[in-house]
Amino acid sequence: MTPEDVKVKLIEVLQEIQSDSGYEETPISGITCPMTDLKGFDSLLGVEAINMLADKLDVEIPSSYIHKICLSQDGKQWLTLDESVAVVCEIVNRGGT
């Protein structure tokens, strides 16, 4: 699974969540930080987004990994889309699912 595959699917998921939440569409790119750049996006929607992404990629992402996809290792900074994609690829490609 390539980072580009994951990125495309994650953008689809985030756009779907924004649409379903009734917020106007915000442009999403690799430097977008969902937690700070997307209106109404919070940690609960972050969990939902990761679960939706797992479904779209047809993989399982254990709940113990979800925080690693959204937060920096030190837990002090929300990750950008590109950073989250890298973490998802690492989890999926090393068989962490």
N, CA, C and O of each residue as an XYZ file, in Angstrom:
388
protein
N       0.848     -1.175      0.000
C       0.000      0.000      0.000
C       0.897      1.244      0.000
O       1.797      1.381      0.828
N       0.631      2.129     -0.936
C       1.487      3.306     -1.066
C       0.922      4.485     -0.264
O      -0.274      4.539      0.022
N       1.794      5.417      0.089
C       1.321      6.623      0.775
C       0.279      7.380     -0.054
O      -0.661      7.946      0.505
N       0.437      7.395     -1.366
C      -0.526      8.101     -2.213
C      -1.910      7.457     -2.127
O      -2.920      8.160     -2.089
N      -1.960      6.108     -2.095
C      -3.242      5.403     -1.942
C      -3.931      5.823     -0.646
O      -5.121      6.136     -0.623
N      -3.151      5.819      0.424
C      -3.693      6.162      1.739
C      -4.145      7.622      1.764
O      -5.209      7.939      2.295
N      -3.340      8.501      1.193
C      -3.656      9.932      1.192
C      -4.964     10.213      0.454
O      -5.811     10.959      0.947
N      -5.125      9.620     -0.719
C      -6.355      9.817     -1.499
C      -7.576      9.368     -0.694
O      -8.586     10.071     -0.645
N      -7.480      8.213     -0.073
C      -8.610      7.686      0.705
C      -8.871      8.534      1.948
O     -10.025      8.765      2.307
N      -7.815      8.996      2.604
C      -8.000      9.810      3.799
C      -8.648     11.147      3.437
O      -9.506     11.633      4.175
N      -8.257     11.739      2.331
C      -8.901     12.984      1.898
C     -10.379     12.738      1.616
O     -11.223     13.553      1.988
N     -10.701     11.620      0.962
C     -12.104     11.268      0.705
C     -12.883     11.174      2.018
O     -13.990     11.700      2.132
N     -12.299     10.506      2.993
C     -12.947     10.333      4.298
C     -13.182     11.688      4.965
O     -14.278     11.953      5.459
N     -12.174     12.534      4.982
C     -12.308     13.841      5.636
C     -13.341     14.711      4.930
O     -14.099     15.427      5.586
N     -13.379     14.656      3.609
C     -14.386     15.411      2.867
C     -15.788     14.888      3.165
O     -16.731     15.669      3.295
N     -15.924     13.579      3.273
C     -17.213     12.973      3.597
C     -17.681     13.398      4.988
O     -18.852     13.721      5.186
N     -16.765     13.394      5.940
C     -17.115     13.807      7.305
C     -17.538     15.272      7.317
O     -18.527     15.622      7.960
N     -16.803     16.131      6.615
C     -17.153     17.548      6.558
C     -18.546     17.729      5.953
O     -19.358     18.500      6.464
N     -18.810     17.018      4.871
C     -20.106     17.112      4.200
C     -21.229     16.614      5.102
O     -22.259     17.274      5.243
N     -21.029     15.446      5.715
C     -22.048     14.867      6.594
C     -22.296     15.722      7.830
O     -23.388     15.696      8.398
N     -21.278     16.483      8.248
C     -21.408     17.333      9.433
C     -22.050     18.678      9.102
O     -22.341     19.469      9.999
N     -22.270     18.936      7.808
C     -22.914     20.171      7.404
C     -21.988     21.372      7.287
O     -22.451     22.507      7.176
N     -20.691     21.130      7.311
C     -19.730     22.224      7.178
C     -19.367     22.400      5.708
O     -19.350     21.439      4.938
N     -19.074     23.650      5.333
C     -18.672     23.867      3.954
C     -17.336     23.183      3.703
O     -16.503     23.049      4.599
N     -17.158     22.756      2.461
C     -15.953     22.011      2.115
C     -14.722     22.899      2.243
O     -14.677     24.011      1.716
N     -13.743     22.389      2.944
C     -12.460     23.064      3.118
C     -11.441     22.356      2.242
O     -11.390     21.126      2.233
N     -10.623     23.110      1.499
C      -9.579     22.438      0.720
C      -8.662     21.629      1.649
O      -8.239     22.118      2.697
N      -8.362     20.392      1.251
C      -7.543     19.502      2.070
C      -6.312     19.107      1.270
O      -6.411     18.674      0.122
N      -5.150     19.265      1.897
C      -3.884     18.879      1.262
C      -3.016     18.175      2.299
O      -3.440     17.937      3.429
N      -1.810     17.853      1.897
C      -0.899     17.154      2.797
C      -0.531     17.937      4.040
O      -0.193     17.346      5.066
N      -0.593     19.269      3.966
C      -0.235     20.080      5.136
C      -1.443     20.408      6.015
O      -1.309     21.068      7.046
N      -2.614     19.946      5.603
C      -3.812     20.156      6.416
C      -3.697     19.373      7.718
O      -3.336     18.196      7.715
N      -4.004     20.026      8.814
C      -4.093     19.358     10.110
C      -5.579     19.267     10.441
O      -6.182     20.265     10.837
N      -6.177     18.093     10.287
C      -7.621     17.981     10.489
C      -8.114     18.556     11.817
O      -9.168     19.190     11.867
N      -7.360     18.338     12.881
C      -7.814     18.772     14.200
C      -7.860     20.289     14.347
O      -8.630     20.809     15.154
N      -7.049     20.995     13.582
C      -7.026     22.450     13.714
C      -7.550     23.178     12.483
O      -7.984     24.326     12.583
N      -7.516     22.525     11.327
C      -7.885     23.207     10.086
C      -9.301     22.919      9.601
O      -9.830     23.668      8.780
N      -9.921     21.859     10.085
C     -11.259     21.503      9.635
C     -12.291     21.860     10.702
O     -12.234     21.369     11.829
N     -13.215     22.706     10.334
C     -14.227     23.189     11.270
C     -15.011     22.011     11.867
O     -15.479     21.127     11.150
N     -15.138     22.028     13.194
C     -15.918     21.020     13.898
C     -15.219     19.687     14.100
O     -15.772     18.788     14.733
N     -14.007     19.545     13.569
C     -13.298     18.271     13.677
C     -12.672     18.168     15.057
O     -11.977     19.080     15.504
N     -12.922     17.053     15.728
C     -12.391     16.848     17.074
C     -11.886     15.412     17.206
O     -11.888     14.652     16.238
N     -11.460     15.055     18.401
C     -10.859     13.733     18.593
C     -11.855     12.596     18.326
O     -11.454     11.524     17.872
N     -13.129     12.812     18.598
C     -14.123     11.772     18.303
C     -14.263     11.571     16.798
O     -14.366     10.440     16.325
N     -14.267     12.669     16.051
C     -14.309     12.540     14.594
C     -13.002     11.961     14.068
O     -12.989     11.295     13.033
N     -11.911     12.211     14.772
C     -10.633     11.612     14.395
C     -10.693     10.094     14.453
O     -10.203      9.411     13.553
N     -11.288      9.573     15.504
C     -11.462      8.121     15.641
C     -12.364      7.602     14.526
O     -12.070      6.577     13.910
N     -13.456      8.306     14.270
C     -14.375      7.909     13.199
C     -13.660      7.917     11.850
O     -13.843      7.006     11.043
N     -12.845      8.944     11.606
C     -12.112      9.036     10.341
C     -11.163      7.858     10.160
O     -11.066      7.305      9.065
N     -10.467      7.471     11.218
C      -9.531      6.346     11.120
C     -10.289      5.048     10.862
O      -9.841      4.211     10.078
N     -11.430      4.877     11.514
C     -12.239      3.680     11.269
C     -12.770      3.649      9.835
O     -12.773      2.597      9.197
N     -13.216      4.793      9.332
C     -13.693      4.874      7.948
C     -12.548      4.598      6.972
O     -12.732      3.911      5.967
N     -11.370      5.137      7.275
C     -10.206      4.905      6.430
C      -9.857      3.420      6.393
O      -9.579      2.871      5.327
N      -9.870      2.780      7.539
C      -9.577      1.345      7.599
C     -10.550      0.564      6.720
O     -10.149     -0.359      6.012
N     -11.835      0.938      6.767
C     -12.831      0.271      5.923
C     -12.526      0.481      4.442
O     -12.578     -0.463      3.653
N     -12.208      1.725      4.067
C     -11.927      2.026      2.656
C     -10.670      1.310      2.157
O     -10.590      0.930      0.989
N      -9.698      1.130      3.042
C      -8.453      0.449      2.669
C      -8.541     -1.057      2.853
O      -7.632     -1.791      2.466
N      -9.640     -1.515      3.445
C      -9.851     -2.932      3.732
C      -8.730     -3.495      4.604
O      -8.160     -4.551      4.327
N      -8.438     -2.741      5.675
C      -7.447     -3.167      6.663
C      -8.048     -2.970      8.053
O      -9.072     -2.309      8.220
N      -7.394     -3.550      9.026
C      -7.806     -3.334     10.409
C      -6.729     -2.508     11.092
O      -5.541     -2.828     11.028
N      -7.168     -1.440     11.746
C      -6.241     -0.626     12.517
C      -6.661     -0.756     13.981
O      -7.709     -0.244     14.374
N      -5.855     -1.432     14.781
C      -6.214     -1.639     16.184
C      -6.433     -0.312     16.906
O      -5.744      0.672     16.638
N      -7.378     -0.295     17.804
C      -7.700      0.942     18.531
C      -6.495      1.488     19.288
O      -6.411      2.692     19.529
N      -5.570      0.624     19.663
C      -4.386      1.087     20.390
C      -3.467      1.948     19.521
O      -2.571      2.614     20.038
N      -3.685      1.938     18.207
C      -2.866      2.730     17.292
C      -3.510      4.053     16.908
O      -2.839      4.916     16.342
N      -4.774      4.232     17.195
C      -5.494      5.404     16.697
C      -4.858      6.705     17.156
O      -4.710      7.629     16.356
N      -4.479      6.800     18.419
C      -3.878      8.052     18.897
C      -2.560      8.354     18.191
O      -2.197      9.519     18.034
N      -1.838      7.314     17.762
C      -0.563      7.512     17.073
C      -0.756      8.101     15.679
O       0.162      8.700     15.120
N      -1.946      7.930     15.124
C      -2.244      8.436     13.786
C      -2.625      9.914     13.834
O      -2.494     10.619     12.834
N      -3.087     10.381     14.969
C      -3.555     11.765     15.095
C      -2.588     12.675     15.847
O      -2.565     13.884     15.616
N      -1.799     12.105     16.737
C      -0.932     12.897     17.619
C       0.542     12.559     17.438
O       0.894     11.426     17.108
N       1.401     13.556     17.658
C       2.843     13.318     17.629
C       3.218     12.325     18.726
O       2.442     12.097     19.654
N       4.387     11.745     18.620
C       4.813     10.737     19.588
C       4.860     11.276     21.007
O       4.595     10.542     21.960
N       5.196     12.558     21.158
C       5.236     13.128     22.505
C       3.857     13.590     22.985
O       3.710     14.058     24.114
N       2.846     13.454     22.116
C       1.477     13.799     22.489
C       1.203     15.286     22.591
O       0.194     15.686     23.171
N       2.079     16.113     22.041
C       1.935     17.557     22.195
C       1.456     18.273     20.942
O       1.130     19.459     20.999
N       1.409     17.574     19.810
C       1.069     18.242     18.564
C       0.203     17.335     17.691
O       0.471     16.142     17.545
N      -0.849     17.937     17.111
C      -1.672     17.204     16.156
C      -0.884     17.026     14.868
O      -0.112     17.903     14.482
N      -1.077     15.895     14.206
C      -0.352     15.603     12.975
C      -1.065     16.170     11.753
O      -2.286     16.317     11.734
N      -0.264     16.484     10.728
C      -0.823     16.884      9.447
C      -1.294     15.630      8.712
O      -1.026     14.505      9.134
N      -1.991     15.847      7.618
C      -2.465     14.728      6.812
C      -1.290     13.860      6.345
O      -1.340     12.636      6.468
N      -0.234     14.486      5.811
C       0.926     13.709      5.349
C       1.579     12.919      6.481
O       2.000     11.780      6.279
N       1.665     13.509      7.658
C       2.246     12.797      8.807
C       1.375     11.619      9.219
O       1.886     10.548      9.545
N       0.067     11.815      9.203
C      -0.860     10.727      9.535
C      -0.775      9.606      8.511
O      -0.813      8.429      8.868
N      -0.658      9.970      7.233
C      -0.525      8.972      6.175
C       0.719      8.120      6.406
O       0.667      6.900      6.255
N       1.827      8.744      6.766
C       3.067      8.002      7.023
C       2.885      7.000      8.161
O       3.381      5.876      8.085
N       2.180      7.402      9.208
C       1.945      6.509     10.339
C       1.054      5.341      9.919
O       1.328      4.194     10.273
N      -0.011      5.625      9.168
C      -0.907      4.560      8.701
C      -0.122      3.562      7.843
O      -0.260      2.351      8.018
N       0.689      4.060      6.932
C       1.483      3.169      6.073
C       2.421      2.298      6.894
O       2.575      1.109      6.615
N       3.042      2.884      7.897
C       3.945      2.126      8.763
C       3.185      1.008      9.479
O       3.657     -0.127      9.544
N       2.024      1.332     10.009
C       1.216      0.337     10.734
C       0.769     -0.788      9.799
O       0.906     -1.968     10.120
N       0.238     -0.411      8.651
C      -0.312     -1.393      7.714
C       0.793     -2.232      7.070
O       0.669     -3.453      6.970
N       1.859     -1.586      6.640
C       2.915     -2.310      5.922
C       3.776     -3.194      6.804
O       4.399     -4.136      6.315
N       3.820     -2.908      8.086
C       4.612     -3.791      8.966
C       3.758     -4.892      9.575
O       4.231     -5.692     10.382
N       2.485     -4.919      9.172
C       1.612     -5.978      9.661
C       1.094     -5.716     11.051
O       0.798     -6.650     11.796
N       0.981     -4.439     11.412
C       0.467     -4.081     12.736
C      -1.022     -4.238     12.848
O      -1.613     -3.910     13.877
N      -1.645     -4.745     11.779
C      -3.097     -4.900     11.821
C      -3.474     -6.316     12.109
O      -4.661     -6.636     12.183
